[in-house]
Amino acid sequence: MPLGRYGEPVEFAKTMVFLASEAYTYKTGQSILVDGGSTGSI
């Protein structure tokens, strides 16, 4: 656990709100990991 803690539900929800917002209009086919850096530490 690189950040030393588990993610809070609100941290995941903020990502979902961003993906559903007008701010996310020009991206396609992206994978967005919300894992606190654990994928990079393998």
mmCIF file of the N, C-alpha and C atoms, coordinates in Angstrom:
data_MODEL
# 
_entry.id   MODEL 
# 
loop_
_atom_site.group_PDB 
_atom_site.id 
_atom_site.type_symbol 
_atom_site.label_atom_id 
_atom_site.label_alt_id 
_atom_site.label_comp_id 
_atom_site.label_asym_id 
_atom_site.label_entity_id 
_atom_site.label_seq_id 
_atom_site.pdbx_PDB_ins_code 
_atom_site.Cartn_x 
_atom_site.Cartn_y 
_atom_site.Cartn_z 
_atom_site.occupancy 
_atom_site.B_iso_or_equiv 
_atom_site.pdbx_formal_charge 
_atom_site.auth_seq_id 
_atom_site.auth_comp_id 
_atom_site.auth_asym_id 
_atom_site.auth_atom_id 
_atom_site.pdbx_PDB_model_num 
ATOM 1   N N  . MET A 1 1  ? 0.839   -1.166 0.000   1.00 0.00 ? 1  MET A N  1 
ATOM 2   C CA . MET A 1 1  ? 0.000   0.000  0.000   1.00 0.00 ? 1  MET A CA 1 
ATOM 3   C C  . MET A 1 1  ? 0.896   1.246  0.000   1.00 0.00 ? 1  MET A C  1 
ATOM 4   N N  . PRO A 1 2  ? 1.249   1.741  -1.194  1.00 0.00 ? 2  PRO A N  1 
ATOM 5   C CA . PRO A 1 2  ? 2.188   2.860  -1.285  1.00 0.00 ? 2  PRO A CA 1 
ATOM 6   C C  . PRO A 1 2  ? 1.771   4.123  -0.528  1.00 0.00 ? 2  PRO A C  1 
ATOM 7   N N  . LEU A 1 3  ? 0.482   4.433  -0.490  1.00 0.00 ? 3  LEU A N  1 
ATOM 8   C CA . LEU A 1 3  ? 0.042   5.638  0.218   1.00 0.00 ? 3  LEU A CA 1 
ATOM 9   C C  . LEU A 1 3  ? -0.167  5.394  1.710   1.00 0.00 ? 3  LEU A C  1 
ATOM 10  N N  . GLY A 1 4  ? -0.056  4.139  2.129   1.00 0.00 ? 4  GLY A N  1 
ATOM 11  C CA . GLY A 1 4  ? -0.158  3.824  3.547   1.00 0.00 ? 4  GLY A CA 1 
ATOM 12  C C  . GLY A 1 4  ? -1.575  3.779  4.087   1.00 0.00 ? 4  GLY A C  1 
ATOM 13  N N  . ARG A 1 5  ? -2.580  3.770  3.203   1.00 0.00 ? 5  ARG A N  1 
ATOM 14  C CA . ARG A 1 5  ? -3.966  3.720  3.662   1.00 0.00 ? 5  ARG A CA 1 
ATOM 15  C C  . ARG A 1 5  ? -4.849  3.233  2.527   1.00 0.00 ? 5  ARG A C  1 
ATOM 16  N N  . TYR A 1 6  ? -6.035  2.800  2.866   1.00 0.00 ? 6  TYR A N  1 
ATOM 17  C CA . TYR A 1 6  ? -7.021  2.421  1.865   1.00 0.00 ? 6  TYR A CA 1 
ATOM 18  C C  . TYR A 1 6  ? -7.695  3.677  1.332   1.00 0.00 ? 6  TYR A C  1 
ATOM 19  N N  . GLY A 1 7  ? -8.174  3.593  0.103   1.00 0.00 ? 7  GLY A N  1 
ATOM 20  C CA . GLY A 1 7  ? -8.899  4.714  -0.475  1.00 0.00 ? 7  GLY A CA 1 
ATOM 21  C C  . GLY A 1 7  ? -10.268 4.888  0.153   1.00 0.00 ? 7  GLY A C  1 
ATOM 22  N N  . GLU A 1 8  ? -10.686 6.119  0.242   1.00 0.00 ? 8  GLU A N  1 
ATOM 23  C CA . GLU A 1 8  ? -12.017 6.436  0.750   1.00 0.00 ? 8  GLU A CA 1 
ATOM 24  C C  . GLU A 1 8  ? -13.011 6.414  -0.409  1.00 0.00 ? 8  GLU A C  1 
ATOM 25  N N  . PRO A 1 9  ? -14.251 6.058  -0.167  1.00 0.00 ? 9  PRO A N  1 
ATOM 26  C CA . PRO A 1 9  ? -15.245 6.035  -1.238  1.00 0.00 ? 9  PRO A CA 1 
ATOM 27  C C  . PRO A 1 9  ? -15.349 7.354  -2.005  1.00 0.00 ? 9  PRO A C  1 
ATOM 28  N N  . VAL A 1 10 ? -15.200 8.465  -1.313  1.00 0.00 ? 10 VAL A N  1 
ATOM 29  C CA . VAL A 1 10 ? -15.298 9.766  -1.978  1.00 0.00 ? 10 VAL A CA 1 
ATOM 30  C C  . VAL A 1 10 ? -14.168 9.956  -3.000  1.00 0.00 ? 10 VAL A C  1 
ATOM 31  N N  . GLU A 1 11 ? -13.027 9.341  -2.765  1.00 0.00 ? 11 GLU A N  1 
ATOM 32  C CA . GLU A 1 11 ? -11.914 9.460  -3.715  1.00 0.00 ? 11 GLU A CA 1 
ATOM 33  C C  . GLU A 1 11 ? -12.231 8.743  -5.022  1.00 0.00 ? 11 GLU A C  1 
ATOM 34  N N  . PHE A 1 12 ? -12.917 7.640  -4.941  1.00 0.00 ? 12 PHE A N  1 
ATOM 35  C CA . PHE A 1 12 ? -13.343 6.934  -6.146  1.00 0.00 ? 12 PHE A CA 1 
ATOM 36  C C  . PHE A 1 12 ? -14.483 7.696  -6.826  1.00 0.00 ? 12 PHE A C  1 
ATOM 37  N N  . ALA A 1 13 ? -15.399 8.219  -6.016  1.00 0.00 ? 13 ALA A N  1 
ATOM 38  C CA . ALA A 1 13 ? -16.546 8.943  -6.556  1.00 0.00 ? 13 ALA A CA 1 
ATOM 39  C C  . ALA A 1 13 ? -16.110 10.189 -7.322  1.00 0.00 ? 13 ALA A C  1 
ATOM 40  N N  . LYS A 1 14 ? -15.092 10.872 -6.851  1.00 0.00 ? 14 LYS A N  1 
ATOM 41  C CA . LYS A 1 14 ? -14.613 12.068 -7.553  1.00 0.00 ? 14 LYS A CA 1 
ATOM 42  C C  . LYS A 1 14 ? -14.121 11.729 -8.952  1.00 0.00 ? 14 LYS A C  1 
ATOM 43  N N  . THR A 1 15 ? -13.518 10.567 -9.105  1.00 0.00 ? 15 THR A N  1 
ATOM 44  C CA . THR A 1 15 ? -13.081 10.140 -10.436 1.00 0.00 ? 15 THR A CA 1 
ATOM 45  C C  . THR A 1 15 ? -14.277 9.885  -11.331 1.00 0.00 ? 15 THR A C  1 
ATOM 46  N N  . MET A 1 16 ? -15.300 9.250  -10.807 1.00 0.00 ? 16 MET A N  1 
ATOM 47  C CA . MET A 1 16 ? -16.500 8.972  -11.597 1.00 0.00 ? 16 MET A CA 1 
ATOM 48  C C  . MET A 1 16 ? -17.210 10.260 -11.994 1.00 0.00 ? 16 MET A C  1 
ATOM 49  N N  . VAL A 1 17 ? -17.254 11.230 -11.089 1.00 0.00 ? 17 VAL A N  1 
ATOM 50  C CA . VAL A 1 17 ? -17.871 12.526 -11.403 1.00 0.00 ? 17 VAL A CA 1 
ATOM 51  C C  . VAL A 1 17 ? -17.089 13.210 -12.518 1.00 0.00 ? 17 VAL A C  1 
ATOM 52  N N  . PHE A 1 18 ? -15.777 13.152 -12.456 1.00 0.00 ? 18 PHE A N  1 
ATOM 53  C CA . PHE A 1 18 ? -14.953 13.735 -13.521 1.00 0.00 ? 18 PHE A CA 1 
ATOM 54  C C  . PHE A 1 18 ? -15.238 13.073 -14.863 1.00 0.00 ? 18 PHE A C  1 
ATOM 55  N N  . LEU A 1 19 ? -15.321 11.738 -14.886 1.00 0.00 ? 19 LEU A N  1 
ATOM 56  C CA . LEU A 1 19 ? -15.563 11.023 -16.136 1.00 0.00 ? 19 LEU A CA 1 
ATOM 57  C C  . LEU A 1 19 ? -16.930 11.338 -16.726 1.00 0.00 ? 19 LEU A C  1 
ATOM 58  N N  . ALA A 1 20 ? -17.885 11.669 -15.887 1.00 0.00 ? 20 ALA A N  1 
ATOM 59  C CA . ALA A 1 20 ? -19.235 11.995 -16.350 1.00 0.00 ? 20 ALA A CA 1 
ATOM 60  C C  . ALA A 1 20 ? -19.409 13.482 -16.648 1.00 0.00 ? 20 ALA A C  1 
ATOM 61  N N  . SER A 1 21 ? -18.398 14.272 -16.396 1.00 0.00 ? 21 SER A N  1 
ATOM 62  C CA . SER A 1 21 ? -18.531 15.720 -16.530 1.00 0.00 ? 21 SER A CA 1 
ATOM 63  C C  . SER A 1 21 ? -18.148 16.220 -17.915 1.00 0.00 ? 21 SER A C  1 
ATOM 64  N N  . GLU A 1 22 ? -18.417 17.488 -18.150 1.00 0.00 ? 22 GLU A N  1 
ATOM 65  C CA . GLU A 1 22 ? -18.032 18.155 -19.389 1.00 0.00 ? 22 GLU A CA 1 
ATOM 66  C C  . GLU A 1 22 ? -16.513 18.333 -19.486 1.00 0.00 ? 22 GLU A C  1 
ATOM 67  N N  . ALA A 1 23 ? -15.807 18.194 -18.393 1.00 0.00 ? 23 ALA A N  1 
ATOM 68  C CA . ALA A 1 23 ? -14.347 18.334 -18.403 1.00 0.00 ? 23 ALA A CA 1 
ATOM 69  C C  . ALA A 1 23 ? -13.675 17.170 -19.121 1.00 0.00 ? 23 ALA A C  1 
ATOM 70  N N  . TYR A 1 24 ? -14.382 16.071 -19.261 1.00 0.00 ? 24 TYR A N  1 
ATOM 71  C CA . TYR A 1 24 ? -13.840 14.862 -19.880 1.00 0.00 ? 24 TYR A CA 1 
ATOM 72  C C  . TYR A 1 24 ? -14.491 14.676 -21.247 1.00 0.00 ? 24 TYR A C  1 
ATOM 73  N N  . THR A 1 25 ? -14.118 15.524 -22.204 1.00 0.00 ? 25 THR A N  1 
ATOM 74  C CA . THR A 1 25 ? -14.796 15.508 -23.496 1.00 0.00 ? 25 THR A CA 1 
ATOM 75  C C  . THR A 1 25 ? -13.936 15.010 -24.650 1.00 0.00 ? 25 THR A C  1 
ATOM 76  N N  . TYR A 1 26 ? -12.636 15.002 -24.533 1.00 0.00 ? 26 TYR A N  1 
ATOM 77  C CA . TYR A 1 26 ? -11.782 14.698 -25.683 1.00 0.00 ? 26 TYR A CA 1 
ATOM 78  C C  . TYR A 1 26 ? -10.962 13.428 -25.513 1.00 0.00 ? 26 TYR A C  1 
ATOM 79  N N  . LYS A 1 27 ? -11.253 12.626 -24.537 1.00 0.00 ? 27 LYS A N  1 
ATOM 80  C CA . LYS A 1 27 ? -10.520 11.383 -24.298 1.00 0.00 ? 27 LYS A CA 1 
ATOM 81  C C  . LYS A 1 27 ? -11.348 10.198 -24.765 1.00 0.00 ? 27 LYS A C  1 
ATOM 82  N N  . THR A 1 28 ? -10.665 9.213  -25.329 1.00 0.00 ? 28 THR A N  1 
ATOM 83  C CA . THR A 1 28 ? -11.332 7.971  -25.706 1.00 0.00 ? 28 THR A CA 1 
ATOM 84  C C  . THR A 1 28 ? -10.413 6.803  -25.399 1.00 0.00 ? 28 THR A C  1 
ATOM 85  N N  . GLY A 1 29 ? -10.992 5.694  -24.987 1.00 0.00 ? 29 GLY A N  1 
ATOM 86  C CA . GLY A 1 29 ? -10.233 4.471  -24.789 1.00 0.00 ? 29 GLY A CA 1 
ATOM 87  C C  . GLY A 1 29 ? -9.162  4.530  -23.723 1.00 0.00 ? 29 GLY A C  1 
ATOM 88  N N  . GLN A 1 30 ? -9.394  5.284  -22.683 1.00 0.00 ? 30 GLN A N  1 
ATOM 89  C CA . GLN A 1 30 ? -8.402  5.408  -21.629 1.00 0.00 ? 30 GLN A CA 1 
ATOM 90  C C  . GLN A 1 30 ? -8.729  4.475  -20.465 1.00 0.00 ? 30 GLN A C  1 
ATOM 91  N N  . SER A 1 31 ? -7.702  4.009  -19.808 1.00 0.00 ? 31 SER A N  1 
ATOM 92  C CA . SER A 1 31 ? -7.862  3.269  -18.557 1.00 0.00 ? 31 SER A CA 1 
ATOM 93  C C  . SER A 1 31 ? -7.382  4.178  -17.442 1.00 0.00 ? 31 SER A C  1 
ATOM 94  N N  . ILE A 1 32 ? -8.243  4.463  -16.519 1.00 0.00 ? 32 ILE A N  1 
ATOM 95  C CA . ILE A 1 32 ? -7.883  5.341  -15.404 1.00 0.00 ? 32 ILE A CA 1 
ATOM 96  C C  . ILE A 1 32 ? -7.900  4.498  -14.142 1.00 0.00 ? 32 ILE A C  1 
ATOM 97  N N  . LEU A 1 33 ? -6.745  4.316  -13.558 1.00 0.00 ? 33 LEU A N  1 
ATOM 98  C CA . LEU A 1 33 ? -6.612  3.515  -12.345 1.00 0.00 ? 33 LEU A CA 1 
ATOM 99  C C  . LEU A 1 33 ? -6.754  4.408  -11.122 1.00 0.00 ? 33 LEU A C  1 
ATOM 100 N N  . VAL A 1 34 ? -7.598  3.995  -10.225 1.00 0.00 ? 34 VAL A N  1 
ATOM 101 C CA . VAL A 1 34 ? -7.746  4.685  -8.947  1.00 0.00 ? 34 VAL A CA 1 
ATOM 102 C C  . VAL A 1 34 ? -7.357  3.654  -7.900  1.00 0.00 ? 34 VAL A C  1 
ATOM 103 N N  . ASP A 1 35 ? -6.062  3.510  -7.705  1.00 0.00 ? 35 ASP A N  1 
ATOM 104 C CA . ASP A 1 35 ? -5.576  2.443  -6.838  1.00 0.00 ? 35 ASP A CA 1 
ATOM 105 C C  . ASP A 1 35 ? -4.516  2.901  -5.834  1.00 0.00 ? 35 ASP A C  1 
ATOM 106 N N  . GLY A 1 36 ? -4.358  4.192  -5.695  1.00 0.00 ? 36 GLY A N  1 
ATOM 107 C CA . GLY A 1 36 ? -3.396  4.698  -4.718  1.00 0.00 ? 36 GLY A CA 1 
ATOM 108 C C  . GLY A 1 36 ? -1.955  4.347  -5.008  1.00 0.00 ? 36 GLY A C  1 
ATOM 109 N N  . GLY A 1 37 ? -1.670  4.006  -6.246  1.00 0.00 ? 37 GLY A N  1 
ATOM 110 C CA . GLY A 1 37 ? -0.299  3.691  -6.639  1.00 0.00 ? 37 GLY A CA 1 
ATOM 111 C C  . GLY A 1 37 ? 0.088   2.237  -6.490  1.00 0.00 ? 37 GLY A C  1 
ATOM 112 N N  . SER A 1 38 ? -0.831  1.375  -6.095  1.00 0.00 ? 38 SER A N  1 
ATOM 113 C CA . SER A 1 38 ? -0.460  -0.026 -5.862  1.00 0.00 ? 38 SER A CA 1 
ATOM 114 C C  . SER A 1 38 ? -0.074  -0.749 -7.142  1.00 0.00 ? 38 SER A C  1 
ATOM 115 N N  . THR A 1 39 ? -0.602  -0.351 -8.297  1.00 0.00 ? 39 THR A N  1 
ATOM 116 C CA . THR A 1 39 ? -0.233  -1.000 -9.540  1.00 0.00 ? 39 THR A CA 1 
ATOM 117 C C  . THR A 1 39 ? 1.242   -0.750 -9.865  1.00 0.00 ? 39 THR A C  1 
ATOM 118 N N  . GLY A 1 40 ? 1.716   0.425  -9.573  1.00 0.00 ? 40 GLY A N  1 
ATOM 119 C CA . GLY A 1 40 ? 3.111   0.765  -9.862  1.00 0.00 ? 40 GLY A CA 1 
ATOM 120 C C  . GLY A 1 40 ? 4.102   0.122  -8.926  1.00 0.00 ? 40 GLY A C  1 
ATOM 121 N N  . SER A 1 41 ? 3.643   -0.433 -7.821  1.00 0.00 ? 41 SER A N  1 
ATOM 122 C CA . SER A 1 41 ? 4.572   -1.003 -6.852  1.00 0.00 ? 41 SER A CA 1 
ATOM 123 C C  . SER A 1 41 ? 4.741   -2.504 -6.995  1.00 0.00 ? 41 SER A C  1 
ATOM 124 N N  . ILE A 1 42 ? 4.131   -3.088 -8.006  1.00 0.00 ? 42 ILE A N  1 
ATOM 125 C CA . ILE A 1 42 ? 4.238   -4.534 -8.200  1.00 0.00 ? 42 ILE A CA 1 
ATOM 126 C C  . ILE A 1 42 ? 5.579   -4.880 -8.806  1.00 0.00 ? 42 ILE A C  1 
# 
